[in-house]
Amino acid sequence: MDSKTGTPLTAGVSLAAGLLFSALALWAIVRSSPQAASPADASLKRDAPCEIRIVHEGPPGDHPDSRHRCGDESHWRLRNGDRDVTDPADLRHALRKTPARTVEIQGDEWAPWGFVQGLMRECARAGMDKFGWSRDRVKVWLPKSAGLGSSDSVVLEEIRVFMKWLPSQEATIRKCGNRGMVDSDEDLMAIVGQMVTDYGNAGVVIDATGDVPWGEVFHLVELCRAKNIKTIEFEPHEWER
């Protein structure tokens, strides 16, 4: 009751309370509504590569942390985010959802090269246009021809680098063409560099057995890119035939 007019305040209070409740409800709806993506955010999402991580899931004590590598491909898995995509059908589904048609392969450097090349083959079949390898914050984008067995450029000569894993020595041996084994990166790239100079338009073919650790192949690709070698291909082996 108003002290001056004697008018009941019930209706006014109810009206004010109703307006306050409506305002609070509208504020809650606006706050909880998802923010519309900006054009920049949408562009970043379209350009983002499909990230595939290679992880080791072998028995206890079988993780290759101390140069005791695991060559059993059944102990290696593929992840896209928190999803297992080791099965080829699951991998293809993840790749097809990538508008950028770009894939970035990450993970353990001890993964067998044959396992990694099988992943690259599936990426090529899914129509991915660009391959990237990422390891220890180092990223290398591969030429489009890498892993596909063909190139748009005409290669007059090839430089073939052979790589083989020796279990008895826990090491990878390398040689270039019909030359002898090399002991260091410097010796190997000195031969490669001379052959590039001699041939002019030479490409490098990496011929690695399937049990060579992926990190060793990655390192050789880094060395070739540092020499500005634009054509890099990988020799298919018995696991592809």
C-alpha positions as CSV (number, residue, x, y, z in Angstrom):
1,M,0.0,0.0,0.0
2,D,1.4,3.4,-1.0
3,S,1.7,5.6,2.2
4,K,0.4,8.7,0.4
5,T,-2.3,7.4,-2.0
6,G,-3.3,4.1,-0.3
7,T,-2.9,2.4,-3.7
8,P,-2.0,-1.3,-3.6
9,L,1.5,-2.0,-5.0
10,T,0.9,-5.6,-6.0
11,A,0.3,-5.0,-9.7
12,G,3.3,-2.7,-10.1
13,V,5.6,-5.1,-8.3
14,S,4.4,-8.0,-10.4
15,L,4.9,-6.0,-13.6
16,A,8.5,-5.0,-12.6
17,A,9.3,-8.6,-11.6
18,G,8.0,-9.9,-14.9
19,L,10.1,-7.4,-16.9
20,L,13.2,-8.3,-14.9
21,F,12.6,-12.0,-15.4
22,S,12.2,-11.5,-19.2
23,A,15.4,-9.5,-19.4
24,L,17.4,-12.1,-17.5
25,A,16.0,-14.9,-19.7
26,L,16.9,-13.0,-22.9
27,W,20.4,-12.4,-21.5
28,A,20.9,-16.1,-20.7
29,I,19.7,-17.1,-24.2
30,V,22.1,-14.6,-25.9
31,R,25.0,-15.7,-23.7
32,S,24.5,-19.4,-24.4
33,S,24.0,-19.0,-28.1
34,P,27.1,-20.1,-30.1
35,Q,29.1,-17.3,-31.6
36,A,28.9,-17.1,-35.4
37,A,32.2,-17.9,-36.9
38,S,34.0,-15.0,-38.5
39,P,35.1,-15.2,-42.1
40,A,38.7,-15.4,-40.9
41,D,37.9,-18.4,-38.6
42,A,36.0,-20.1,-41.4
43,S,38.9,-19.6,-43.8
44,L,41.4,-21.0,-41.2
45,K,39.2,-24.1,-40.8
46,R,39.0,-24.7,-44.5
47,D,42.8,-24.4,-44.9
48,A,43.6,-26.6,-41.9
49,P,45.4,-29.9,-42.8
50,C,44.1,-33.2,-41.7
51,E,46.6,-34.2,-38.9
52,I,47.4,-37.9,-38.6
53,R,49.6,-38.9,-35.7
54,I,51.5,-42.2,-35.6
55,V,51.7,-43.7,-32.1
56,H,53.1,-46.9,-30.7
57,E,50.8,-49.2,-28.6
58,G,52.9,-52.3,-28.1
59,P,53.1,-54.5,-25.0
60,P,54.7,-53.0,-21.9
61,G,58.4,-52.6,-22.3
62,D,58.2,-52.6,-26.1
63,H,58.2,-48.9,-26.6
64,P,61.2,-47.8,-28.8
65,D,62.5,-45.0,-26.6
66,S,66.0,-46.3,-26.2
67,R,66.9,-47.2,-29.8
68,H,65.3,-50.6,-29.4
69,R,62.8,-50.1,-32.2
70,C,59.6,-52.0,-32.7
71,G,59.2,-53.3,-36.3
72,D,55.9,-55.0,-35.6
73,E,53.4,-52.9,-37.6
74,S,50.5,-54.3,-35.5
75,H,51.8,-52.3,-32.6
76,W,51.5,-49.0,-34.4
77,R,48.3,-47.0,-34.7
78,L,47.0,-43.9,-36.5
79,R,45.2,-41.1,-34.7
80,N,43.1,-38.2,-36.0
81,G,42.5,-36.1,-32.9
82,D,41.3,-38.6,-30.3
83,R,39.9,-41.0,-32.9
84,D,41.7,-44.2,-34.0
85,V,41.9,-44.3,-37.8
86,T,44.2,-47.2,-38.4
87,D,41.5,-49.0,-40.3
88,P,41.7,-47.9,-44.0
89,A,38.0,-47.1,-44.1
90,D,38.2,-44.9,-41.0
91,L,41.3,-43.2,-42.4
92,R,39.6,-42.4,-45.7
93,H,36.5,-41.0,-43.9
94,A,38.8,-38.6,-41.9
95,L,40.7,-37.6,-45.1
96,R,37.5,-36.9,-47.1
97,K,36.3,-34.4,-44.4
98,T,39.3,-32.2,-45.1
99,P,38.4,-29.3,-47.4
100,A,42.1,-28.3,-47.9
101,R,43.0,-31.7,-49.3
102,T,46.2,-31.4,-47.3
103,V,47.5,-34.0,-44.8
104,E,50.2,-33.5,-42.1
105,I,51.8,-36.7,-40.8
106,Q,53.2,-36.5,-37.3
107,G,54.4,-38.9,-34.7
108,D,57.1,-41.3,-33.5
109,E,60.3,-41.3,-35.6
110,W,60.7,-45.1,-34.9
111,A,57.6,-46.1,-36.8
112,P,58.5,-48.5,-39.6
113,W,58.9,-46.8,-43.0
114,G,56.6,-49.4,-44.6
115,F,53.8,-48.4,-42.2
116,V,54.2,-44.7,-43.0
117,Q,54.4,-45.3,-46.8
118,G,51.2,-47.3,-46.5
119,L,49.6,-44.3,-44.9
120,M,50.8,-42.0,-47.7
121,R,49.5,-44.4,-50.3
122,E,46.0,-44.2,-48.7
123,C,46.3,-40.4,-48.6
124,A,47.1,-40.4,-52.3
125,R,44.1,-42.7,-53.1
126,A,41.8,-40.3,-51.2
127,G,42.9,-37.4,-53.5
128,M,45.1,-35.5,-51.0
129,D,47.0,-32.8,-52.9
130,K,49.7,-32.0,-50.4
131,F,51.8,-34.0,-47.9
132,G,53.6,-32.6,-44.9
133,W,55.8,-34.4,-42.4
134,S,56.1,-33.0,-38.9
135,R,58.5,-34.2,-36.2
136,D,60.0,-32.4,-33.2
137,R,58.6,-29.0,-34.4
138,V,60.3,-29.5,-37.8
139,K,57.9,-29.5,-40.8
140,V,58.8,-30.6,-44.3
141,W,56.3,-30.2,-47.2
142,L,56.9,-32.9,-49.8
143,P,56.7,-32.4,-53.5
144,K,53.3,-33.4,-55.0
145,S,55.0,-36.3,-56.8
146,A,56.4,-37.8,-53.6
147,G,55.0,-41.2,-52.9
148,L,52.8,-41.2,-56.0
149,G,55.4,-42.6,-58.4
150,S,55.1,-39.9,-61.0
151,S,56.1,-36.3,-61.5
152,D,54.9,-33.4,-63.7
153,S,58.6,-32.5,-64.4
154,V,60.8,-34.4,-66.8
155,V,63.6,-36.1,-64.9
156,L,66.6,-36.8,-67.1
157,E,68.5,-38.7,-64.5
158,E,67.8,-40.1,-61.1
159,I,69.9,-40.3,-58.0
160,R,69.0,-43.4,-56.1
161,V,69.7,-43.5,-52.4
162,F,69.5,-47.0,-50.8
163,M,68.6,-47.4,-47.1
164,K,68.6,-50.6,-45.1
165,W,68.1,-51.3,-41.4
166,L,70.6,-53.6,-39.7
167,P,69.1,-55.1,-36.6
168,S,72.4,-56.4,-35.4
169,Q,73.8,-52.9,-35.3
170,E,70.6,-51.0,-34.5
171,A,71.5,-48.7,-37.3
172,T,70.5,-47.7,-40.9
173,I,73.1,-48.1,-43.6
174,R,73.0,-45.9,-46.7
175,K,74.6,-45.7,-50.1
176,C,74.1,-43.7,-53.3
177,G,73.8,-45.6,-56.6
178,N,76.6,-48.1,-57.1
179,R,78.9,-46.2,-54.7
180,G,80.0,-47.7,-51.5
181,M,78.3,-47.2,-48.1
182,V,78.7,-43.8,-46.6
183,D,79.4,-43.0,-42.9
184,S,78.0,-39.6,-42.5
185,D,75.4,-37.1,-43.9
186,E,78.3,-35.0,-45.2
187,D,79.7,-37.9,-47.3
188,L,76.2,-38.8,-48.6
189,M,75.2,-35.3,-49.6
190,A,78.6,-34.6,-51.2
191,I,77.9,-37.5,-53.6
192,V,74.3,-36.4,-54.1
193,G,75.3,-32.7,-54.7
194,Q,78.0,-33.7,-57.3
195,M,75.4,-35.9,-59.1
196,V,72.9,-33.0,-59.1
197,T,75.6,-30.8,-60.7
198,D,76.5,-33.5,-63.3
199,Y,73.0,-34.4,-64.3
200,G,71.4,-30.9,-64.1
201,N,67.8,-32.0,-63.7
202,A,68.2,-35.0,-61.4
203,G,65.6,-36.2,-59.0
204,V,66.2,-38.3,-55.8
205,V,64.6,-41.7,-55.4
206,I,64.7,-43.0,-51.9
207,D,64.8,-46.7,-51.9
208,A,64.3,-47.8,-48.2
209,T,63.3,-51.2,-46.9
210,G,60.1,-51.3,-44.9
211,D,61.8,-51.8,-41.5
212,V,63.9,-48.6,-41.7
213,P,62.7,-46.1,-39.0
214,W,60.6,-43.3,-40.5
215,G,62.8,-40.7,-38.8
216,E,65.7,-41.8,-40.9
217,V,63.8,-41.3,-44.2
218,F,62.5,-38.0,-42.8
219,H,66.1,-36.9,-42.1
220,L,67.1,-37.7,-45.7
221,V,64.2,-35.7,-47.1
222,E,65.3,-32.8,-45.0
223,L,68.8,-33.0,-46.4
224,C,67.5,-33.1,-50.0
225,R,65.2,-30.2,-49.4
226,A,68.2,-28.2,-48.0
227,K,70.0,-28.9,-51.3
228,N,66.9,-27.5,-53.1
229,I,66.2,-30.8,-54.8
230,K,62.6,-30.5,-56.1
231,T,61.8,-34.0,-57.2
232,I,61.7,-36.7,-54.5
233,E,60.1,-40.0,-55.0
234,F,59.9,-43.3,-53.0
235,E,60.5,-46.7,-54.4
236,P,57.6,-49.1,-53.9
237,H,58.7,-52.3,-52.3
238,E,57.1,-55.7,-51.7
239,W,54.6,-54.3,-49.2
240,E,53.0,-52.4,-52.0
241,R,53.0,-55.1,-54.6
